[in-house]
């Protein structure tokens, strides 16, 4: 009975420890990326050739405003 308790406690501990260790850590790029205003992102999109209505503009604007572009 004691062995069963130890085995069950060990399994529960493994179910918590391994996923916690495998969790992604936040990188410096993600931590320091600041969100931009719509005007800044729109100007950057135009520099990339993504004017309003072109394929990829909406996705670029979403990522830019979230701070995920350079």
Secondary structure as UniProt FT lines:
FT   HELIX           2..22
FT   HELIX           28..32
FT   HELIX           38..47
FT   TURN            48..49
FT   TURN            52..53
FT   TURN            55..56
FT   HELIX           57..65
FT   TURN            66..67
//
